[in-house]
Amino acid sequence: MLGIKSITYENKNGIFQLNINEKTVSYMGVKREINQTDIFNYLERLFRIIDVWQEEYSSSNVIGGDSWQLLIDYTDGRIKKHTGYSNSPSNFEAFDRLNQDIIEGAI
């Protein structure tokens, strides 16, 4: 599907991973199977959200802030990476909601 192998999102709370080939999603030790339709819907929404994201978000004015990382691993070996340290895109809450939706099976 679009040549994507996996989506990995890491933050202070843990690691979220969507494995396209295995058709699984996992977060905080919970792993569940998902169907092709859910994967397609997730990816469609994900790319609408991150379409305008920069590669890096950081704030040098904050000491000890939280960091996050989103990796999109393609089947041809490319990796698209977005990272943040004490800063994030303005629509980051939509991204968090999307991840929560697929974990809960609400996509």
Short mmCIF file of the C-alpha atoms (twelve columns), coordinates in Angstrom:
data_MODEL
# 
_entry.id   MODEL 
# 
loop_
_atom_site.group_PDB 
_atom_site.id 
_atom_site.type_symbol 
_atom_site.label_atom_id 
_atom_site.label_alt_id 
_atom_site.label_comp_id 
_atom_site.label_asym_id 
_atom_site.label_seq_id 
_atom_site.Cartn_x 
_atom_site.Cartn_y 
_atom_site.Cartn_z 
_atom_site.pdbx_PDB_model_num 
ATOM 1   C CA . MET A 1   0.000   0.000  0.000  1 
ATOM 2   C CA . LEU A 2   1.728   3.130  -1.305 1 
ATOM 3   C CA . GLY A 3   5.036   1.321  -0.822 1 
ATOM 4   C CA . ILE A 4   4.911   1.837  2.946  1 
ATOM 5   C CA . LYS A 5   6.240   -0.849 5.254  1 
ATOM 6   C CA . SER A 6   5.552   0.738  8.648  1 
ATOM 7   C CA . ILE A 7   4.728   3.875  10.613 1 
ATOM 8   C CA . THR A 8   6.513   4.412  13.922 1 
ATOM 9   C CA . TYR A 9   5.798   7.233  16.351 1 
ATOM 10  C CA . GLU A 10  7.859   7.618  19.512 1 
ATOM 11  C CA . ASN A 11  7.257   10.006 22.394 1 
ATOM 12  C CA . LYS A 12  7.681   10.078 26.184 1 
ATOM 13  C CA . ASN A 13  4.703   7.717  26.595 1 
ATOM 14  C CA . GLY A 14  6.036   4.932  24.393 1 
ATOM 15  C CA . ILE A 15  6.180   3.665  20.842 1 
ATOM 16  C CA . PHE A 16  3.230   3.436  18.467 1 
ATOM 17  C CA . GLN A 17  3.776   1.177  15.459 1 
ATOM 18  C CA . LEU A 18  1.607   0.327  12.492 1 
ATOM 19  C CA . ASN A 19  3.022   -2.619 10.543 1 
ATOM 20  C CA . ILE A 20  1.462   -2.676 7.083  1 
ATOM 21  C CA . ASN A 21  2.647   -6.173 6.054  1 
ATOM 22  C CA . GLU A 22  1.557   -7.833 9.296  1 
ATOM 23  C CA . LYS A 23  -1.625  -5.721 9.442  1 
ATOM 24  C CA . THR A 24  -1.031  -4.931 13.112 1 
ATOM 25  C CA . VAL A 25  -0.955  -1.875 15.316 1 
ATOM 26  C CA . SER A 26  0.815   -1.807 18.682 1 
ATOM 27  C CA . TYR A 27  1.172   0.685  21.490 1 
ATOM 28  C CA . MET A 28  2.265   0.339  25.114 1 
ATOM 29  C CA . GLY A 29  2.477   -3.440 24.948 1 
ATOM 30  C CA . VAL A 30  -0.910  -3.920 23.295 1 
ATOM 31  C CA . LYS A 31  -0.908  -5.380 19.795 1 
ATOM 32  C CA . ARG A 32  -3.972  -5.990 17.671 1 
ATOM 33  C CA . GLU A 33  -4.759  -6.953 14.108 1 
ATOM 34  C CA . ILE A 34  -6.340  -4.444 11.739 1 
ATOM 35  C CA . ASN A 35  -7.875  -4.822 8.302  1 
ATOM 36  C CA . GLN A 36  -6.881  -3.302 4.941  1 
ATOM 37  C CA . THR A 37  -9.697  -0.760 5.066  1 
ATOM 38  C CA . ASP A 38  -8.543  0.550  8.455  1 
ATOM 39  C CA . ILE A 39  -4.960  0.766  7.180  1 
ATOM 40  C CA . PHE A 40  -6.060  2.661  4.066  1 
ATOM 41  C CA . ASN A 41  -8.220  5.067  6.101  1 
ATOM 42  C CA . TYR A 42  -5.397  5.644  8.594  1 
ATOM 43  C CA . LEU A 43  -2.850  6.388  5.862  1 
ATOM 44  C CA . GLU A 44  -5.226  8.679  4.009  1 
ATOM 45  C CA . ARG A 45  -5.889  10.713 7.153  1 
ATOM 46  C CA . LEU A 46  -2.222  10.632 8.203  1 
ATOM 47  C CA . PHE A 47  -0.972  12.119 4.953  1 
ATOM 48  C CA . ARG A 48  -3.617  14.841 5.020  1 
ATOM 49  C CA . ILE A 49  -2.389  15.785 8.505  1 
ATOM 50  C CA . ILE A 50  1.376   15.669 7.876  1 
ATOM 51  C CA . ASP A 51  1.286   17.075 4.337  1 
ATOM 52  C CA . VAL A 52  2.405   20.508 5.542  1 
ATOM 53  C CA . TRP A 53  4.745   19.378 8.330  1 
ATOM 54  C CA . GLN A 54  8.364   20.434 8.462  1 
ATOM 55  C CA . GLU A 55  11.035  17.811 9.043  1 
ATOM 56  C CA . GLU A 56  11.998  19.282 12.404 1 
ATOM 57  C CA . TYR A 57  10.299  21.283 15.145 1 
ATOM 58  C CA . SER A 58  12.351  22.565 18.034 1 
ATOM 59  C CA . SER A 59  12.415  25.307 20.595 1 
ATOM 60  C CA . SER A 60  15.788  26.372 21.923 1 
ATOM 61  C CA . ASN A 61  14.089  28.419 24.651 1 
ATOM 62  C CA . VAL A 62  12.904  25.346 26.564 1 
ATOM 63  C CA . ILE A 63  15.170  23.269 28.778 1 
ATOM 64  C CA . GLY A 64  14.225  19.635 29.423 1 
ATOM 65  C CA . GLY A 65  11.287  19.581 27.039 1 
ATOM 66  C CA . ASP A 66  9.597   16.559 25.512 1 
ATOM 67  C CA . SER A 67  10.726  15.060 22.245 1 
ATOM 68  C CA . TRP A 68  8.891   13.041 19.600 1 
ATOM 69  C CA . GLN A 69  9.666   11.330 16.330 1 
ATOM 70  C CA . LEU A 70  7.567   10.039 13.430 1 
ATOM 71  C CA . LEU A 71  9.161   7.618  10.957 1 
ATOM 72  C CA . ILE A 72  7.543   6.417  7.755  1 
ATOM 73  C CA . ASP A 73  9.480   3.407  6.503  1 
ATOM 74  C CA . TYR A 74  9.051   2.682  2.789  1 
ATOM 75  C CA . THR A 75  9.541   -0.698 1.125  1 
ATOM 76  C CA . ASP A 76  12.305  0.712  -1.096 1 
ATOM 77  C CA . GLY A 77  14.427  1.611  1.965  1 
ATOM 78  C CA . ARG A 78  13.579  5.321  2.152  1 
ATOM 79  C CA . ILE A 79  12.576  6.743  5.512  1 
ATOM 80  C CA . LYS A 80  10.589  9.949  5.927  1 
ATOM 81  C CA . LYS A 81  11.261  11.495 9.309  1 
ATOM 82  C CA . HIS A 82  9.582   14.249 11.332 1 
ATOM 83  C CA . THR A 83  10.946  15.159 14.763 1 
ATOM 84  C CA . GLY A 84  10.254  17.621 17.506 1 
ATOM 85  C CA . TYR A 85  11.765  18.876 20.722 1 
ATOM 86  C CA . SER A 86  9.525   21.061 22.875 1 
ATOM 87  C CA . ASN A 87  7.607   22.041 19.762 1 
ATOM 88  C CA . SER A 88  5.176   20.479 17.293 1 
ATOM 89  C CA . PRO A 89  3.031   21.392 14.280 1 
ATOM 90  C CA . SER A 90  -0.213  23.282 14.870 1 
ATOM 91  C CA . ASN A 91  -2.309  20.227 13.901 1 
ATOM 92  C CA . PHE A 92  -0.429  17.765 16.128 1 
ATOM 93  C CA . GLU A 93  -3.532  17.024 18.211 1 
ATOM 94  C CA . ALA A 94  -5.238  15.659 15.077 1 
ATOM 95  C CA . PHE A 95  -2.280  13.299 14.641 1 
ATOM 96  C CA . ASP A 96  -2.571  12.113 18.260 1 
ATOM 97  C CA . ARG A 97  -6.333  11.565 17.823 1 
ATOM 98  C CA . LEU A 98  -5.741  9.580  14.629 1 
ATOM 99  C CA . ASN A 99  -3.323  7.248  16.413 1 
ATOM 100 C CA . GLN A 100 -5.734  6.825  19.298 1 
ATOM 101 C CA . ASP A 101 -8.570  6.059  16.876 1 
ATOM 102 C CA . ILE A 102 -6.718  3.206  15.180 1 
ATOM 103 C CA . ILE A 103 -5.572  1.774  18.515 1 
ATOM 104 C CA . GLU A 104 -9.177  1.754  19.750 1 
ATOM 105 C CA . GLY A 105 -10.555 0.454  16.444 1 
ATOM 106 C CA . ALA A 106 -12.527 3.639  15.810 1 
ATOM 107 C CA . ILE A 107 -11.287 4.331  12.260 1 
# 
